[in-house]
Amino acid sequence: MRPDPVEPASRLPAGQQPGCPLTALAPMQDVTDLAFMSVISHYGAPDYFFTEFFRVHAQSHPEKHILRSIDENATGRPVFAQLIGEDLTHLTRTATELLRHPVAGIDLNLGCPAPKVYKKNVGGGLLREPAKIDEILGALRAAVPGLFTVKMRIGFDDTVNFDRILELVNAHRVDLLTIHGRTVKEMYRSEVHYDAIARAVTRVRCPVLANGNVLSAPRAAAILGETKAAGVMIGRHAIRNPWIFRQCREQFEGRPVMRVTLADVREYIERLYRATTLPGLPDRLHVNKMKKYLNFVGQSVDATGAFLHDMRRTESEAALFEVCDRHLLAEPTREFAPEPYPGVIARPNCETPSVLTDGCSLETITA
Ligand SMILES: Cc1cc2nc3c(=O)[nH]c(=O)nc-3n(C[C@H](O)[C@H](O)[C@H](O)COP(=O)(O)O)c2cc1C
């Protein structure tokens, strides 16, 4: 049973379709910048955006490139600014600084699983210390008169602290809780524990967004049915398929869900390439940057991974688009699979470091 009284969800910005479950683009370091948010909104914006995390420590100032995703955001949708840190003074200082920008609210990261992050006792590392979370939520709640939101995993290496943290979410009147249904130790590839998300929905007073492996619009509907969450947050599968938020809305309203073709995907890649160009960025580095997104896109192009194989070997813009044309325009009306083909893994380039050594970045996260 939901606790009583239920706080009204009306403090949150309205979604695009009143009465429909909410959708949000997951915060993703090195991905959810201004350019990516603009591209996503071209294909159908989510109800909410979240920034990449602002790192908070004694010397930190909000990173300029992340501020651009707030200040110059022309999508028309609310943007929540995410913080990662553990020092109360500097977290509240940073929240106050960010509130001078057009943010929808302040979000706290309690989930980043990278060892170099959690060893500093921030992000997912904090899930081991509910007493510290209590202090941080108290300080940020006091500093943020508007919306204060939390994004968490279900625990560090087990879920012993889960219920206690949910109590703290209620005690500090958090406005929106996103739950990635894995522990920190489960990283990104285990099963997602939707039962834990469902449990949180019955325990917290605020709306909950369900996160983790929301692969497609039908999966989103199934996850919402199972968890009774207020909405879904989608990360990697929005890189793969930027139409997913539009498709979710169609699914939720019982309308026909848009079928994406390989020609549509060719157009998306071109748009993403143009949007992510930086002055002076050499062709080869830009192509390498594109490969990080295309690792996800390639999961739905063909069942054998042939596009991924050829794409990963390109070293120039011309070669990259030759591969795209060959794989995507030979049968332009063929369907881009709504979910990844089984066994087609979005592994990073072989020259990138081990998943155990780095942070929440496209260099290291696979699906
Ligand atoms: C490349 C990448 C970067 C990420 N960076 C962040 C981040 O800055 N803050 C955060 O809370 N989660 C971050 N995450 C986690 C995602 O927000 C999300 O919780 C996770 O990917 C599971 O959702 P998905 O299955 O829809 O991708 C990142 C994930 C990826 C793949």
The ligand as an SDF file (V2000), in Angstrom:
LIG
                    3D

 31 33  0  0  0  0  0  0  0  0999 V2000
   27.6500    6.4430  -20.6980 C   0  0  0  0  0  0  0  0  0  0  0  0
   26.8770    6.5070  -19.4310 C   0  0  0  0  0  0  0  0  0  0  0  0
   27.0750    7.5600  -18.5670 C   0  0  0  0  0  0  0  0  0  0  0  0
   26.3280    7.6490  -17.3750 C   0  0  0  0  0  0  0  0  0  0  0  0
   26.4700    8.7580  -16.5680 N   0  0  0  0  0  0  0  0  0  0  0  0
   25.6250    8.9150  -15.5100 C   0  0  0  0  0  0  0  0  0  0  0  0
   25.5910   10.1380  -14.7570 C   0  0  0  0  0  0  0  0  0  0  0  0
   26.3110   11.1160  -15.0400 O   0  0  0  0  0  0  0  0  0  0  0  0
   24.7200   10.2060  -13.7050 N   0  0  0  0  0  0  0  0  0  0  0  0
   23.8920    9.1610  -13.3650 C   0  0  0  0  0  0  0  0  0  0  0  0
   23.1000    9.2750  -12.4110 O   0  0  0  0  0  0  0  0  0  0  0  0
   23.8960    8.0220  -14.0780 N   0  0  0  0  0  0  0  0  0  0  0  0
   24.7030    7.8900  -15.1430 C   0  0  0  0  0  0  0  0  0  0  0  0
   24.6340    6.7490  -15.8990 N   0  0  0  0  0  0  0  0  0  0  0  0
   23.6260    5.7280  -15.5790 C   0  0  0  0  0  0  0  0  0  0  0  0
   22.3290    5.9870  -16.3730 C   0  0  0  0  0  0  0  0  0  0  0  0
   21.7630    7.2290  -16.0020 O   0  0  0  0  0  0  0  0  0  0  0  0
   21.2970    4.8610  -16.1360 C   0  0  0  0  0  0  0  0  0  0  0  0
   20.9900    4.8190  -14.7700 O   0  0  0  0  0  0  0  0  0  0  0  0
   21.8180    3.4930  -16.5780 C   0  0  0  0  0  0  0  0  0  0  0  0
   22.4680    3.5630  -17.8310 O   0  0  0  0  0  0  0  0  0  0  0  0
   20.6780    2.4530  -16.6510 C   0  0  0  0  0  0  0  0  0  0  0  0
   19.7040    2.8750  -17.5450 O   0  0  0  0  0  0  0  0  0  0  0  0
   19.6100    2.3050  -19.0820 P   0  0  0  0  0  0  0  0  0  0  0  0
   19.5160    0.8030  -18.9900 O   0  0  0  0  0  0  0  0  0  0  0  0
   18.3690    2.9600  -19.6210 O   0  0  0  0  0  0  0  0  0  0  0  0
   20.8650    2.7430  -19.7780 O   0  0  0  0  0  0  0  0  0  0  0  0
   25.3960    6.6410  -17.0500 C   0  0  0  0  0  0  0  0  0  0  0  0
   25.2150    5.5670  -17.9300 C   0  0  0  0  0  0  0  0  0  0  0  0
   25.9230    5.5030  -19.1170 C   0  0  0  0  0  0  0  0  0  0  0  0
   25.6670    4.3580  -20.0630 C   0  0  0  0  0  0  0  0  0  0  0  0
  1  2  1  0
  2  3  1  0
  2 30  2  0
  3  4  2  0
  4  5  1  0
  4 28  1  0
  5  6  2  0
  6  7  1  0
  6 13  1  0
  7  8  2  0
  7  9  1  0
  9 10  1  0
 10 11  2  0
 10 12  1  0
 12 13  2  0
 13 14  1  0
 14 15  1  0
 14 28  1  0
 15 16  1  0
 16 17  1  0
 16 18  1  0
 18 19  1  0
 18 20  1  0
 20 21  1  0
 20 22  1  0
 22 23  1  0
 23 24  1  0
 24 25  2  0
 24 26  1  0
 24 27  1  0
 28 29  2  0
 29 30  1  0
 30 31  1  0
M  END
$$$$
